Protein backbone atom coordinates (compact mmCIF):
# COMPACT_ATOMS: atom_id res chain seq x y z
CA UNK A 1 0.00 0.00 0.00
CA UNK A 2 2.84 2.39 0.85
CA UNK A 3 4.43 1.93 -2.55
CA UNK A 4 1.09 2.61 -4.26
CA UNK A 5 0.68 5.81 -2.27
CA UNK A 6 4.23 6.87 -3.15
CA UNK A 7 3.52 6.14 -6.81
CA UNK A 8 0.30 8.16 -6.61
CA UNK A 9 2.15 11.12 -5.09
CA UNK A 10 4.77 10.83 -7.84
CA UNK A 11 2.07 10.75 -10.53
CA UNK A 12 0.34 13.77 -8.99
CA UNK A 13 3.61 15.72 -8.89
CA UNK A 14 4.25 14.95 -12.57
CA UNK A 15 0.69 15.94 -13.44
CA UNK A 16 1.08 19.15 -11.47
CA UNK A 17 4.32 19.98 -13.30
CA UNK A 18 2.62 19.45 -16.64
CA UNK A 19 -0.24 21.73 -15.60
CA UNK A 20 2.28 24.38 -14.55
CA UNK A 21 3.84 24.19 -18.02
CA UNK A 22 0.36 24.48 -19.53
CA UNK A 23 -0.37 27.50 -17.33
CA UNK A 24 2.83 29.16 -18.54
CA UNK A 25 1.87 28.60 -22.19
CA UNK A 26 -1.69 29.79 -21.59
CA UNK A 27 -0.32 32.94 -19.98
CA UNK A 28 1.87 33.55 -23.03
CA UNK A 29 -1.21 33.36 -25.24
CA UNK A 30 -2.93 36.35 -23.62
CA UNK A 31 -0.70 39.12 -25.08
CA UNK A 32 -0.43 37.19 -28.37
CA UNK A 33 -4.22 37.22 -28.69
CA UNK A 34 -4.34 40.95 -27.99
CA UNK A 35 -1.66 41.54 -30.66
CA UNK A 36 -3.58 39.34 -33.12
CA UNK A 37 -0.42 37.38 -33.91
CA UNK A 38 -2.04 34.29 -35.43
CA UNK A 39 1.21 32.53 -36.35
CA UNK A 40 2.57 32.62 -32.80
CA UNK A 41 -0.87 31.75 -31.43
CA UNK A 42 -0.94 28.64 -33.62
CA UNK A 43 2.54 27.63 -32.42
CA UNK A 44 1.58 28.01 -28.76
CA UNK A 45 -1.67 26.13 -29.32
CA UNK A 46 0.27 23.27 -30.90
CA UNK A 47 2.56 23.10 -27.86
CA UNK A 48 -0.49 23.16 -25.60
CA UNK A 49 -2.01 20.23 -27.47
CA UNK A 50 1.14 18.19 -26.94
CA UNK A 51 1.06 19.00 -23.21
CA UNK A 52 -2.63 18.09 -22.99
CA UNK A 53 -1.79 14.71 -24.50
CA UNK A 54 0.90 14.17 -21.87
CA UNK A 55 -1.51 15.25 -19.13
CA UNK A 56 -4.07 12.77 -20.43
CA UNK A 57 -1.53 9.95 -20.23
CA UNK A 58 -0.49 10.87 -16.70
CA UNK A 59 -4.16 11.20 -15.73
CA UNK A 60 -4.81 7.64 -16.93
CA UNK A 61 -1.86 6.49 -14.85
CA UNK A 62 -3.34 8.30 -11.83
CA UNK A 63 -6.72 6.67 -12.37
CA UNK A 64 -5.08 3.24 -12.63
CA UNK A 65 -3.15 3.78 -9.41
CA UNK A 66 -6.29 5.05 -7.69
CA UNK A 67 -8.13 1.93 -8.83
CA UNK A 68 -5.43 -0.30 -7.33
CA UNK A 69 -5.57 1.60 -4.04
CA UNK A 70 -9.37 1.43 -4.00
CA UNK A 71 -9.22 -2.33 -4.55
CA UNK A 72 -6.87 -2.76 -1.58
CA UNK A 73 -9.12 -0.58 0.57
CA UNK A 74 -12.22 -2.44 -0.57
CA UNK A 75 -13.77 0.67 -2.12
CA UNK A 76 -15.25 1.31 -5.54
CA UNK A 77 -12.61 2.79 -7.81
CA UNK A 78 -15.08 4.64 -10.00
CA UNK A 79 -16.45 6.87 -7.26
CA UNK A 80 -13.23 7.48 -5.36
CA UNK A 81 -11.73 10.94 -5.53
CA UNK A 82 -8.40 12.16 -4.22
CA UNK A 83 -10.08 14.04 -1.38
CA UNK A 84 -11.87 10.83 -0.37
CA UNK A 85 -8.57 8.97 -0.30
CA UNK A 86 -6.96 11.70 1.82
CA UNK A 87 -9.78 11.32 4.36
CA UNK A 88 -9.31 7.54 4.43
CA UNK A 89 -5.64 7.81 5.35
CA UNK A 90 -6.19 8.91 8.97
CA UNK A 91 -3.99 6.06 10.23
CA UNK A 92 -1.12 7.14 7.95
CA UNK A 93 -0.61 10.85 8.75
CA UNK A 94 2.66 11.27 6.83
CA UNK A 95 1.27 9.79 3.61
CA UNK A 96 -1.99 11.62 4.18
CA UNK A 97 -0.10 14.93 4.43
CA UNK A 98 1.94 14.29 1.27
CA UNK A 99 -1.15 13.33 -0.68
CA UNK A 100 -3.12 16.32 0.65
CA UNK A 101 -0.33 18.73 -0.35
CA UNK A 102 -0.16 17.30 -3.88
CA UNK A 103 -3.94 17.33 -4.20
CA UNK A 104 -4.20 20.97 -3.12
CA UNK A 105 -1.37 22.01 -5.40
CA UNK A 106 -2.98 20.24 -8.36
CA UNK A 107 -6.35 21.87 -7.63
CA UNK A 108 -4.77 25.32 -7.47
CA UNK A 109 -2.75 24.95 -10.66
CA UNK A 110 -5.63 23.43 -12.64
CA UNK A 111 -7.91 26.21 -11.36
CA UNK A 112 -5.41 28.82 -12.54
CA UNK A 113 -5.19 27.15 -15.95
CA UNK A 114 -8.98 27.25 -16.18
CA UNK A 115 -9.06 30.94 -15.19
CA UNK A 116 -6.43 31.93 -17.79
CA UNK A 117 -8.13 29.85 -20.48
CA UNK A 118 -11.48 31.51 -19.70
CA UNK A 119 -9.81 34.92 -20.00
CA UNK A 120 -8.21 33.94 -23.31
CA UNK A 121 -11.53 32.64 -24.57
CA UNK A 122 -13.18 35.97 -23.78
CA UNK A 123 -10.38 37.82 -25.60
CA UNK A 124 -10.74 35.57 -28.63
CA UNK A 125 -14.51 36.09 -28.61
CA UNK A 126 -14.03 39.87 -28.45
CA UNK A 127 -11.54 39.73 -31.33
CA UNK A 128 -13.94 37.65 -33.38
CA UNK A 129 -16.79 40.08 -32.70
CA UNK A 130 -14.55 43.00 -33.75
CA UNK A 131 -13.64 41.26 -37.00
CA UNK A 132 -17.32 40.54 -37.69
CA UNK A 133 -18.20 44.16 -36.97
CA UNK A 134 -15.52 45.42 -39.36
CA UNK A 135 -16.69 42.99 -42.04
CA UNK A 136 -20.29 44.16 -41.60
CA UNK A 137 -19.19 47.78 -42.02
CA UNK A 138 -17.32 46.93 -45.21
CA UNK A 139 -20.27 44.97 -46.60
CA UNK A 140 -22.72 47.72 -45.69
CA UNK A 141 -20.55 50.29 -47.49
CA UNK A 142 -20.71 48.21 -50.66
CA UNK A 143 -24.48 47.89 -50.48
CA UNK A 144 -25.24 51.52 -49.58
CA UNK A 145 -27.99 53.07 -51.71
CA UNK A 146 -27.15 55.63 -54.34
CA UNK A 147 -27.97 59.29 -53.83
CA UNK A 148 -30.20 61.32 -56.08
CA UNK A 149 -27.38 63.69 -57.09
CA UNK A 150 -28.07 64.61 -60.69
CA UNK A 151 -25.56 65.73 -63.27
CA UNK A 152 -26.11 68.38 -65.95
CA UNK A 153 -27.34 65.72 -68.35
CA UNK A 154 -30.09 64.57 -65.93
CA UNK A 155 -28.28 61.38 -64.94
CA UNK A 156 -27.23 60.37 -61.45
CA UNK A 157 -23.61 60.44 -60.38
CA UNK A 158 -23.95 57.12 -58.55
CA UNK A 159 -22.62 58.42 -55.22
CA UNK A 160 -23.29 56.17 -52.23
CA UNK A 161 -25.02 57.57 -49.17
CA UNK A 162 -22.71 57.87 -46.17
CA UNK A 163 -19.61 56.78 -48.06
CA UNK A 164 -16.92 59.14 -49.32
CA UNK A 165 -15.35 58.60 -52.72
CA UNK A 166 -12.39 56.91 -51.05
CA UNK A 167 -14.66 54.19 -49.65
CA UNK A 168 -14.65 55.40 -46.06
CA UNK A 169 -17.40 57.03 -44.09
CA UNK A 170 -17.79 60.71 -44.77
CA UNK A 171 -17.57 62.39 -41.39
CA UNK A 172 -18.66 65.80 -42.78
CA UNK A 173 -22.23 64.71 -43.51
Residue frames as a rotation matrix with the C-alpha (Angstrom) as fourth column:
UNK 1
0.571 0.821 0.000 0.00
0.821 -0.571 0.000 0.00
0.000 0.000 -1.000 0.00
UNK 2
0.400 -0.488 -0.776 2.84
0.214 -0.774 0.597 2.39
-0.891 -0.405 -0.205 0.85
UNK 3
-0.676 -0.698 0.237 4.43
0.368 -0.042 0.929 1.93
-0.639 0.715 0.285 -2.55
UNK 4
-0.152 0.717 0.680 1.09
0.966 -0.037 0.254 2.61
0.207 0.696 -0.687 -4.26
UNK 5
0.765 0.437 -0.473 0.68
0.567 -0.806 0.171 5.81
-0.307 -0.398 -0.864 -2.27
UNK 6
-0.062 -0.876 -0.479 4.23
0.131 -0.483 0.866 6.87
-0.989 -0.009 0.145 -3.15
UNK 7
-0.704 -0.141 0.696 3.52
0.673 0.178 0.718 6.14
-0.225 0.974 -0.030 -6.81
UNK 8
0.335 0.905 0.262 0.30
0.932 -0.360 0.053 8.16
0.142 0.226 -0.964 -6.61
UNK 9
0.608 -0.192 -0.771 2.15
0.255 -0.871 0.419 11.12
-0.752 -0.451 -0.480 -5.09
UNK 10
-0.523 -0.852 0.043 4.77
0.246 -0.103 0.964 10.83
-0.816 0.514 0.263 -7.84
UNK 11
-0.415 0.459 0.786 2.07
0.905 0.123 0.407 10.75
0.090 0.880 -0.466 -10.53
UNK 12
0.660 0.715 -0.231 0.34
0.742 -0.668 0.052 13.77
-0.117 -0.206 -0.972 -8.99
UNK 13
0.207 -0.677 -0.706 3.61
0.135 -0.695 0.706 15.72
-0.969 -0.241 -0.053 -8.89
UNK 14
-0.761 -0.466 0.451 4.25
0.466 0.090 0.880 14.95
-0.451 0.880 0.149 -12.57
UNK 15
-0.011 0.857 0.516 0.69
0.976 -0.103 0.191 15.94
0.216 0.506 -0.835 -13.44
UNK 16
0.685 0.226 -0.693 1.08
0.506 -0.831 0.229 19.15
-0.524 -0.507 -0.684 -11.47
UNK 17
-0.309 -0.888 -0.341 4.32
0.164 -0.403 0.900 19.98
-0.937 0.222 0.270 -13.30
UNK 18
-0.678 0.125 0.724 2.62
0.735 0.150 0.662 19.45
-0.026 0.981 -0.194 -16.64
UNK 19
0.448 0.893 0.042 -0.24
0.888 -0.450 0.099 21.73
0.108 -0.007 -0.994 -15.60
UNK 20
0.380 -0.395 -0.836 2.28
0.286 -0.810 0.512 24.38
-0.879 -0.434 -0.195 -14.55
UNK 21
-0.749 -0.635 0.191 3.84
0.331 -0.108 0.938 24.19
-0.575 0.765 0.291 -18.02
UNK 22
-0.287 0.750 0.596 0.36
0.918 0.037 0.395 24.48
0.274 0.661 -0.699 -19.53
UNK 23
0.615 0.487 -0.620 -0.37
0.691 -0.711 0.127 27.50
-0.379 -0.507 -0.774 -17.33
UNK 24
-0.210 -0.793 -0.572 2.83
0.187 -0.607 0.772 29.16
-0.960 0.055 0.276 -18.54
UNK 25
-0.849 -0.082 0.522 1.87
0.517 0.067 0.853 28.60
-0.105 0.994 -0.015 -22.19
UNK 26
0.126 0.979 0.163 -1.69
0.969 -0.157 0.193 29.79
0.215 0.134 -0.967 -21.59
UNK 27
0.459 -0.036 -0.888 -0.32
0.477 -0.833 0.281 32.94
-0.750 -0.553 -0.365 -19.98
UNK 28
-0.650 -0.747 -0.141 1.87
0.214 -0.358 0.909 33.55
-0.729 0.561 0.392 -23.03
UNK 29
-0.483 0.531 0.696 -1.21
0.869 0.197 0.453 33.36
0.104 0.824 -0.557 -25.24
UNK 30
0.333 0.734 -0.592 -2.93
0.791 -0.559 -0.249 36.35
-0.514 -0.385 -0.767 -23.62
UNK 31
0.012 -0.322 -0.947 -0.70
-0.192 -0.930 0.314 39.12
-0.981 0.178 -0.073 -25.08
UNK 32
-0.909 -0.341 0.241 -0.43
0.128 0.322 0.938 37.19
-0.397 0.884 -0.248 -28.37
UNK 33
-0.187 0.928 0.321 -4.22
0.976 0.214 -0.051 37.22
-0.116 0.304 -0.946 -28.69
UNK 34
0.492 0.383 -0.782 -4.34
0.417 -0.892 -0.175 40.95
-0.764 -0.239 -0.599 -27.99
UNK 35
-0.320 -0.702 -0.637 -1.66
-0.367 -0.528 0.766 41.54
-0.873 0.479 -0.089 -30.66
UNK 36
0.719 0.687 -0.107 -3.58
-0.431 0.319 -0.844 39.34
-0.545 0.653 0.526 -33.12
UNK 37
-0.266 -0.880 -0.393 -0.42
-0.957 0.194 0.214 37.38
-0.112 0.433 -0.895 -33.91
UNK 38
0.691 0.723 -0.011 -2.04
-0.715 0.681 -0.160 34.29
-0.108 0.119 0.987 -35.43
UNK 39
0.346 -0.635 -0.690 1.21
-0.317 0.613 -0.724 32.53
0.883 0.469 0.011 -36.35
UNK 40
-0.713 -0.634 0.298 2.57
-0.457 0.098 -0.884 32.62
0.532 -0.767 -0.360 -32.80
UNK 41
-0.093 0.783 0.615 -0.87
-0.957 0.099 -0.271 31.75
-0.273 -0.614 0.740 -31.43
UNK 42
0.745 0.346 -0.571 -0.94
-0.556 0.794 -0.245 28.64
0.368 0.500 0.784 -33.62
UNK 43
-0.152 -0.890 -0.429 2.54
-0.227 0.454 -0.861 27.63
0.962 -0.033 -0.271 -32.42
UNK 44
-0.729 -0.083 0.680 1.58
-0.675 -0.076 -0.733 28.01
0.113 -0.994 -0.001 -28.76
UNK 45
0.305 0.932 0.197 -1.67
-0.931 0.336 -0.145 26.13
-0.202 -0.139 0.969 -29.32
UNK 46
0.501 -0.215 -0.838 0.27
-0.373 0.820 -0.434 23.27
0.781 0.530 0.330 -30.90
UNK 47
-0.638 -0.770 -0.011 2.56
-0.251 0.222 -0.942 23.10
0.728 -0.598 -0.335 -27.86
UNK 48
-0.415 0.580 0.701 -0.49
-0.893 -0.112 -0.436 23.16
-0.174 -0.807 0.564 -25.60
UNK 49
0.598 0.681 -0.423 -2.01
-0.765 0.642 -0.049 20.23
0.238 0.353 0.905 -27.47
UNK 50
-0.004 -0.687 -0.726 1.14
-0.125 0.721 -0.681 18.19
0.992 0.089 -0.089 -26.94
UNK 51
-0.849 -0.300 0.435 1.06
-0.427 -0.098 -0.899 19.00
0.313 -0.949 -0.045 -23.21
UNK 52
0.025 0.941 0.337 -2.63
-0.989 0.072 -0.130 18.09
-0.146 -0.330 0.933 -22.99
UNK 53
0.531 0.096 -0.842 -1.79
-0.438 0.882 -0.175 14.71
0.725 0.462 0.511 -24.50
UNK 54
-0.530 -0.787 -0.315 0.90
-0.017 0.382 -0.924 14.17
0.848 -0.485 -0.216 -21.87
UNK 55
-0.669 0.365 0.648 -1.51
-0.743 -0.315 -0.590 15.25
-0.011 -0.876 0.482 -19.13
UNK 56
0.408 0.872 -0.269 -4.07
-0.883 0.452 0.126 12.77
0.232 0.186 0.955 -20.43
UNK 57
0.185 -0.431 -0.883 -1.53
-0.083 0.889 -0.451 9.95
0.979 0.157 0.129 -20.23
UNK 58
-0.849 -0.519 0.096 -0.49
-0.102 -0.018 -0.995 10.87
0.518 -0.854 -0.038 -16.70
UNK 59
-0.323 0.827 0.461 -4.16
-0.946 -0.276 -0.169 11.20
-0.012 -0.491 0.871 -15.73
UNK 60
0.534 0.474 -0.701 -4.81
-0.541 0.828 0.148 7.64
0.650 0.300 0.698 -16.93
UNK 61
-0.325 -0.750 -0.576 -1.86
0.163 0.555 -0.815 6.49
0.931 -0.359 -0.058 -14.85
UNK 62
-0.830 0.083 0.551 -3.34
-0.526 -0.442 -0.727 8.30
0.183 -0.893 0.411 -11.83
UNK 63
0.190 0.981 0.033 -6.72
-0.968 0.182 0.174 6.67
0.164 -0.064 0.984 -12.37
UNK 64
0.344 -0.144 -0.928 -5.08
-0.157 0.965 -0.208 3.24
0.926 0.217 0.310 -12.63
UNK 65
-0.725 -0.670 -0.160 -3.15
0.101 0.127 -0.987 3.78
0.682 -0.731 -0.025 -9.41
UNK 66
-0.568 0.611 0.552 -6.29
-0.823 -0.444 -0.354 5.05
0.028 -0.655 0.755 -7.69
UNK 67
0.432 0.747 -0.505 -8.13
-0.728 0.619 0.294 1.93
0.532 0.241 0.812 -8.83
UNK 68
-0.085 -0.560 -0.824 -5.43
0.183 0.804 -0.565 -0.30
0.979 -0.199 0.035 -7.33
UNK 69
-0.930 -0.248 0.273 -5.57
-0.181 -0.337 -0.924 1.60
0.321 -0.908 0.268 -4.04
UNK 70
-0.173 0.953 0.249 -9.37
-0.977 -0.198 0.079 1.43
0.125 -0.229 0.965 -4.00
UNK 71
0.374 0.265 -0.889 -9.22
-0.331 0.933 0.140 -2.33
0.866 0.242 0.437 -4.55
UNK 72
-0.558 -0.659 -0.505 -6.87
0.296 0.410 -0.863 -2.76
0.775 -0.631 -0.034 -1.58
UNK 73
-0.930 0.219 0.294 -9.12
-0.367 -0.548 -0.752 -0.58
-0.003 -0.807 0.590 0.57
UNK 74
-0.688 0.708 0.159 -12.22
0.678 0.705 -0.208 -2.44
-0.259 -0.035 -0.965 -0.57
UNK 75
-0.144 0.607 -0.781 -13.77
-0.076 -0.794 -0.603 0.67
-0.987 -0.027 0.161 -2.12
UNK 76
0.620 0.385 0.684 -15.25
0.673 0.188 -0.715 1.31
-0.404 0.904 -0.142 -5.54
UNK 77
-0.436 -0.899 0.030 -12.61
0.748 -0.344 0.567 2.79
-0.500 0.270 0.823 -7.81
UNK 78
-0.291 0.356 0.888 -15.08
0.814 -0.395 0.425 4.64
0.502 0.847 -0.176 -10.00
UNK 79
0.681 0.685 0.260 -16.45
0.436 -0.664 0.607 6.87
0.589 -0.300 -0.751 -7.26
UNK 80
0.462 -0.562 -0.686 -13.23
0.795 -0.081 0.601 7.48
-0.393 -0.823 0.409 -5.36
UNK 81
0.802 -0.251 0.542 -11.73
0.093 -0.843 -0.529 10.94
0.590 0.475 -0.653 -5.53
UNK 82
-0.220 -0.974 -0.047 -8.40
0.316 -0.026 -0.948 12.16
0.923 -0.223 0.314 -4.22
UNK 83
-0.367 0.133 0.921 -10.08
-0.734 -0.649 -0.199 14.04
0.571 -0.749 0.336 -1.38
UNK 84
0.759 0.651 0.021 -11.87
-0.555 0.630 0.543 10.83
0.340 -0.423 0.840 -0.37
UNK 85
0.503 -0.657 -0.561 -8.57
0.445 0.754 -0.483 8.97
0.741 -0.007 0.672 -0.30
UNK 86
-0.470 -0.674 0.570 -6.96
-0.139 -0.581 -0.802 11.70
0.872 -0.456 0.180 1.82
UNK 87
0.107 0.616 0.781 -9.78
-0.927 -0.221 0.302 11.32
0.359 -0.756 0.547 4.36
UNK 88
0.886 0.283 -0.367 -9.31
-0.205 0.949 0.238 7.54
0.416 -0.136 0.899 4.43
UNK 89
0.183 -0.930 -0.320 -5.64
0.375 0.367 -0.851 7.81
0.909 0.036 0.416 5.35
UNK 90
0.713 0.162 0.682 -6.19
-0.487 -0.586 0.648 8.91
0.504 -0.794 -0.339 8.97
UNK 91
0.926 -0.338 0.166 -3.99
0.096 0.637 0.765 6.06
-0.364 -0.692 0.623 10.23
UNK 92
0.127 -0.895 0.427 -1.12
0.984 0.169 0.061 7.14
-0.126 0.412 0.902 7.95
UNK 93
0.695 0.286 -0.659 -0.61
0.361 -0.932 -0.024 10.85
-0.621 -0.221 -0.752 8.75
UNK 94
-0.278 -0.870 -0.408 2.66
-0.078 -0.403 0.912 11.27
-0.957 0.285 0.044 6.83
UNK 95
-0.810 0.026 0.586 1.27
0.554 0.363 0.749 9.79
-0.193 0.932 -0.308 3.61
UNK 96
0.273 0.962 -0.015 -1.99
0.944 -0.271 -0.190 11.62
-0.187 0.038 -0.982 4.18
UNK 97
0.378 -0.207 -0.902 -0.10
0.122 -0.955 0.270 14.93
-0.918 -0.212 -0.336 4.43
UNK 98
-0.696 -0.717 -0.037 1.94
0.011 -0.063 0.998 14.29
-0.718 0.694 0.052 1.27
UNK 99
-0.565 0.568 0.598 -1.15
0.825 0.376 0.422 13.33
0.015 0.732 -0.681 -0.68
UNK 100
0.460 0.774 -0.436 -3.12
0.784 -0.584 -0.209 16.32
-0.416 -0.246 -0.876 0.65
UNK 101
-0.023 -0.572 -0.820 -0.33
-0.049 -0.819 0.572 18.73
-0.999 0.053 -0.009 -0.35
UNK 102
-0.908 -0.335 0.249 -0.16
0.189 0.202 0.961 17.30
-0.373 0.920 -0.120 -3.88
UNK 103
-0.221 0.921 0.322 -3.94
0.975 0.216 0.052 17.33
-0.022 0.325 -0.945 -4.20
UNK 104
0.502 0.402 -0.766 -4.20
0.498 -0.858 -0.124 20.97
-0.707 -0.319 -0.631 -3.12
UNK 105
-0.383 -0.743 -0.549 -1.37
-0.146 -0.538 0.830 22.01
-0.912 0.398 0.098 -5.40
UNK 106
-0.855 0.106 0.507 -2.98
0.501 0.424 0.755 20.24
-0.135 0.899 -0.416 -8.36
UNK 107
0.182 0.982 -0.044 -6.35
0.961 -0.187 -0.203 21.87
-0.207 -0.005 -0.978 -7.63
UNK 108
0.340 -0.095 -0.936 -4.77
0.172 -0.972 0.161 25.32
-0.925 -0.215 -0.314 -7.47
UNK 109
-0.692 -0.682 -0.238 -2.75
-0.139 -0.198 0.970 24.95
-0.709 0.704 0.042 -10.66
UNK 110
-0.690 0.486 0.537 -5.63
0.724 0.451 0.522 23.43
0.012 0.749 -0.663 -12.64
UNK 111
0.367 0.827 -0.425 -7.91
0.814 -0.507 -0.284 26.21
-0.451 -0.242 -0.859 -11.36
UNK 112
0.013 -0.464 -0.886 -5.41
-0.118 -0.880 0.459 28.82
-0.993 0.099 -0.066 -12.54
UNK 113
-0.916 -0.297 0.270 -5.19
0.191 0.268 0.944 27.15
-0.352 0.917 -0.189 -15.95
UNK 114
-0.197 0.936 0.293 -8.98
0.979 0.201 0.016 27.25
-0.044 0.290 -0.956 -16.18
UNK 115
0.430 0.338 -0.837 -9.06
0.455 -0.882 -0.122 30.94
-0.780 -0.329 -0.533 -15.19
UNK 116
-0.421 -0.672 -0.610 -6.43
-0.263 -0.553 0.791 31.93
-0.868 0.493 0.056 -17.79
UNK 117
-0.877 0.137 0.460 -8.13
0.462 0.505 0.729 29.85
-0.133 0.852 -0.506 -20.48
UNK 118
0.170 0.981 -0.093 -11.48
0.937 -0.190 -0.293 31.51
-0.305 -0.037 -0.952 -19.70
UNK 119
0.258 -0.171 -0.951 -9.81
0.024 -0.983 0.183 34.92
-0.966 -0.070 -0.250 -20.00
UNK 120
-0.783 -0.609 -0.130 -8.21
-0.152 -0.015 0.988 33.94
-0.603 0.793 -0.081 -23.31
UNK 121
-0.529 0.675 0.514 -11.53
0.841 0.498 0.211 32.64
-0.114 0.544 -0.831 -24.57
UNK 122
0.469 0.710 -0.525 -13.18
0.629 -0.686 -0.367 35.97
-0.621 -0.158 -0.768 -23.78
UNK 123
-0.120 -0.602 -0.789 -10.38
-0.290 -0.739 0.608 37.82
-0.950 0.301 -0.086 -25.60
UNK 124
-0.920 -0.201 0.335 -10.74
0.213 0.461 0.861 35.57
-0.328 0.864 -0.381 -28.63
UNK 125
-0.085 0.975 0.207 -14.51
0.969 0.129 -0.209 36.09
-0.231 0.183 -0.956 -28.61
UNK 126
0.439 0.191 -0.878 -14.03
0.199 -0.974 -0.112 39.87
-0.876 -0.125 -0.466 -28.45
UNK 127
-0.567 -0.726 -0.390 -11.54
-0.295 -0.263 0.918 39.73
-0.769 0.636 -0.065 -31.33
UNK 128
-0.761 0.353 0.545 -13.94
0.628 0.611 0.482 37.65
-0.163 0.709 -0.686 -33.38
UNK 129
0.307 0.923 -0.231 -16.79
0.833 -0.378 -0.403 40.08
-0.459 -0.069 -0.886 -32.70
UNK 130
0.134 -0.344 -0.929 -14.55
-0.162 -0.933 0.322 43.00
-0.978 0.107 -0.180 -33.75
UNK 131
-0.884 -0.461 0.077 -13.64
-0.036 0.232 0.972 41.26
-0.466 0.856 -0.222 -37.00
UNK 132
-0.383 0.826 0.414 -17.32
0.917 0.395 0.061 40.54
-0.113 0.403 -0.908 -37.69
UNK 133
0.427 0.522 -0.739 -18.20
0.481 -0.823 -0.302 44.16
-0.765 -0.226 -0.603 -36.97
UNK 134
-0.297 -0.640 -0.709 -15.52
-0.349 -0.618 0.704 45.42
-0.889 0.456 -0.040 -39.36
UNK 135
-0.916 0.004 0.401 -16.69
0.337 0.551 0.764 42.99
-0.218 0.834 -0.506 -42.04
UNK 136
0.029 0.999 0.028 -20.29
0.944 -0.018 -0.330 44.16
-0.330 0.036 -0.943 -41.60
UNK 137
0.282 -0.002 -0.959 -19.19
0.016 -1.000 0.007 47.78
-0.959 -0.018 -0.282 -42.02
UNK 138
-0.722 -0.626 -0.296 -17.32
-0.306 -0.095 0.947 46.93
-0.621 0.774 -0.122 -45.21
UNK 139
-0.730 0.511 0.453 -20.27
0.678 0.624 0.389 44.97
-0.084 0.591 -0.802 -46.60
UNK 140
0.273 0.863 -0.425 -22.72
0.752 -0.467 -0.465 47.72
-0.600 -0.193 -0.777 -45.69
UNK 141
-0.115 -0.397 -0.910 -20.55
-0.238 -0.879 0.414 50.29
-0.964 0.264 0.006 -47.49
UNK 142
-0.960 -0.270 0.079 -20.71
-0.011 0.316 0.949 48.21
-0.281 0.910 -0.306 -50.66
UNK 143
-0.503 0.843 0.193 -24.48
0.847 0.436 0.304 47.89
0.172 0.316 -0.933 -50.48
UNK 144
-0.510 0.311 -0.802 -25.24
0.324 -0.794 -0.514 51.52
-0.797 -0.522 0.304 -49.58
UNK 145
0.415 0.749 0.517 -27.99
0.805 -0.038 -0.592 53.07
-0.423 0.662 -0.619 -51.71
UNK 146
-0.522 -0.571 0.634 -27.15
0.819 -0.544 0.183 55.63
0.241 0.615 0.751 -54.34
UNK 147
-0.488 0.320 -0.812 -27.97
0.292 -0.816 -0.498 59.29
-0.822 -0.480 0.305 -53.83
UNK 148
0.469 0.685 0.558 -30.20
0.828 -0.120 -0.548 61.32
-0.308 0.719 -0.623 -56.08
UNK 149
0.015 -0.554 -0.832 -27.38
-0.048 -0.832 0.553 63.69
-0.999 0.032 -0.039 -57.09
UNK 150
0.746 0.356 0.563 -28.07
0.528 0.200 -0.825 64.61
-0.406 0.913 -0.039 -60.69
UNK 151
-0.470 -0.883 0.004 -25.56
0.617 -0.325 0.716 65.73
-0.631 0.339 0.698 -63.27
UNK 152
-0.567 0.204 -0.798 -26.11
-0.466 -0.878 0.106 68.38
-0.680 0.432 0.593 -65.95
UNK 153
-0.765 0.216 -0.606 -27.34
-0.528 0.327 0.784 65.72
0.368 0.920 -0.136 -68.35
UNK 154
0.163 0.921 0.354 -30.09
-0.957 0.061 0.283 64.57
0.239 -0.385 0.892 -65.93
UNK 155
0.337 -0.118 -0.934 -28.28
0.047 0.993 -0.108 61.38
0.940 -0.008 0.340 -64.94
UNK 156
0.985 -0.041 0.169 -27.23
-0.171 -0.067 0.983 60.37
-0.029 -0.997 -0.073 -61.45
UNK 157
0.220 -0.975 0.003 -23.61
-0.899 -0.204 -0.387 60.44
0.378 0.083 -0.922 -60.38
UNK 158
0.478 0.023 -0.878 -23.95
0.028 0.999 0.041 57.12
0.878 -0.044 0.476 -58.55
UNK 159
-0.499 -0.637 0.587 -22.62
-0.572 -0.266 -0.776 58.42
0.651 -0.723 -0.232 -55.22
UNK 160
-0.164 0.395 -0.904 -23.29
0.557 0.793 0.246 56.17
0.814 -0.463 -0.350 -52.23
UNK 161
0.601 0.460 0.654 -25.02
-0.279 -0.645 0.711 57.57
0.749 -0.610 -0.259 -49.17
UNK 162
0.925 -0.186 0.331 -22.71
-0.328 0.049 0.943 57.87
-0.192 -0.981 -0.015 -46.17
UNK 163
0.460 -0.806 0.372 -19.61
0.679 0.589 0.438 56.78
-0.573 0.052 0.818 -48.06
UNK 164
0.349 -0.451 -0.821 -16.92
-0.472 -0.842 0.262 59.14
-0.810 0.296 -0.507 -49.32
UNK 165
0.757 -0.069 -0.650 -15.35
-0.633 0.173 -0.755 58.60
0.165 0.982 0.088 -52.72
UNK 166
-0.310 -0.948 -0.070 -12.39
-0.863 0.311 -0.398 56.91
0.400 -0.063 -0.915 -51.05
UNK 167
-0.090 0.349 -0.933 -14.66
0.008 0.937 0.349 54.19
0.996 0.024 -0.087 -49.65
UNK 168
-0.798 -0.175 -0.576 -14.65
0.562 0.128 -0.817 55.40
0.216 -0.976 -0.004 -46.06
UNK 169
0.236 0.916 -0.325 -17.40
0.971 -0.238 0.033 57.03
-0.047 -0.323 -0.945 -44.09
UNK 170
-0.279 -0.235 0.931 -17.79
0.424 -0.900 -0.100 60.71
0.862 0.367 0.351 -44.77
UNK 171
-0.383 0.065 -0.921 -17.57
0.922 -0.027 -0.385 62.39
-0.049 -0.998 -0.049 -41.39
UNK 172
-0.995 -0.020 -0.098 -18.66
0.013 -0.998 0.064 65.80
-0.099 0.063 0.993 -42.78
UNK 173
-0.498 0.867 -0.031 -22.23
-0.152 -0.051 0.987 64.71
0.854 0.496 0.157 -43.51
